Amino acid sequence: MGETRISVRSLGKVFPDGTRALQDVGFDIAAGETFGCLGRNGAGKTTLVNLLTTLDTPTEGTASICGHDVVARREEVRSRIGASLQQVALDELMTGREHLEFVGRLAGLGAAAVRAKADELVRLFGLEAAVDKMVAVCSGGTRRRLDLALALLRDPEVLFLDEPTTGLDPQNRRALWEWVRSFAAEGGTVLLTTQYLEEADELADRVAVLDSGRIAVLDTPSALKAQAGGKQVQVRPVDGLERSCVLGEFGTRAALDPGGDVIVDAAREGELLSVLGRLAALGVPQTALAVVEPTLEDVFVRLTGASASAESDNSTASGLAAIGRSLAGGTGRNERP
């Protein structure tokens, strides 16, 4: 990893009505790193993005982007970042190309530079067939790709992606994952908020789990999964085998999962072969067994007491409206995460 691109120290946000959205949040993110923020609705993910992108102002602590304070040096920060926020707010009666030219002019680029950059981004995101159509007739996946193109018009060093794949089909989601990997591999820094735990596992070098405005834990996905426990053996129901036999054999180390399978803990070192041997002795066929590893969902449930929701937070500002306010020097409204 390279130099520090995002630095956050004791960051907090209290809204005028007394609602505390963030408290004592701190981390550093390096060049070339993808940093994932997980959390349920209301955990503070969107508030964090709004503070770091200068759309809102912290009430506590400090944060800097590429060495520039997000409050004292807003313009310097804005010149180095791109943001694709939750709700893609595009003008239905404008074409994709018109959006790119409009945002390019807001960014202060000359006409020739805007055209060249727009053509490059159209090729990058496969927008050739849609860029001259009105947004009203474009699919959700096309709108998201256009929103990402708008975020990259100024060649940002740091990219903020707030729930970027919500509503995308699997094909478009995978394509976006590949693009994020490429951006980071070329030295870009990504802060990604998501409620898709598979997405964080696939993309993030490190993951922070936000719970009630605080960071509950921060580590690599592999380290977090290791903390959730080691291997488990999943026993599927088979004819002639009572679940009670397996549960009785392993006592408190076995439990029924919501799907009716028996899950046997084999986390302790060297225990997996012993567990498999005892199951074989009970007459459990190999075809009924699966060895499974902990997932980020297990980590999330252990830390927050509930599974992650697939619903998105309400974003403070998004798409063209957010980019326009940012480049024009405006600030976002104070809304809850």
Steps between C-alpha positions, in 0.01 A plus 500: 500500500612858433460827684199578716213642294224515764569576866220509757546585869226486767240603243148565627172646384211619717197643322322812629224293663760315707516183291853360500581341165875440545725485804877466536558353152863467395702327228754557221464381140798474268548549129402187312275377783131415487343557842156359573246640748226261607196580708125480519272792414570786738847374596662818367644389166345773289572767761866396490510533120329839515757632748798372301367636171435846658123474450461539877712627789616295801419621850795312652845387391685549173537340159728565206513385138843496335626716787223762471257558786140431394376817674782753458605393148175395335593608147830310511314193623235526228763525229639160602189290554220339306175374648225267386231515765200282569224656296595566139337843451524570129287726284256275317488732196877531453720252318800336656732712287324818612552398861871440440542836323304685770701354789823552305422870463418524873841346565663777298619283210525646151270379224766288330611346830140418592438328166819296523433394859136421427597277207753319720242436775233391252738230374610405853145436621358363177254786453537534122147379425336712768696823536292694244166376634292686754545366852125430516540199269818362663509198731602516863835342420568757228411784736739367762783472245430856385510618861840335545625665182392838638692429821818438300496807276770672706730194528455472878762361730229391745164351403201471735245233409191506723296182446610495133343170393159529665244408235753372246458159341773240568675560167531875551600449863788271401609743229512780756706283736755443225521871431554583871783245516661660195468853642666397826772300321597820316545685829151636558350503849144378550270540799207266443186481713285195447248270659598217267745304712621298202591828332716611793664156514579513128629857477621637832857479625365599842148520641354720772168394653301804612244448775301789648748754368814333634751266341433166666798332335752572223721237337556303182210277388707186564593611852141590582377161380766327708372686807152363435627145544662227295359229280154351543348181366155528345293180520204486261199279582514150347259206514544282807700756698335694776629850565475419870776239459746760374388758754535244780846393385644853505293669772546877522741496205213424261191701411226515240527780247189674356499264203478188716862387457713412801812716539785346699780720633843376394690819577767364731831408337517147365134431581354481151613141432368389839159650430482341156599164647228512766241594238608206284461272802141624536437393140497846344598466131762733356243633254308651794801692632653836416789678670425872520701804601367800694374786286486875550131446572604298807726786607225756443244303701743446785584871521160660438257230607321489164566422138570777251197648328493523121316830522691819429536805725355829382781700347544868577586588142567294198596476135506818299343713773773409751780544248359833387479635855848373580670647195308825530608538863167424669443277799255221559201510732525357851304179471519183698692194385 
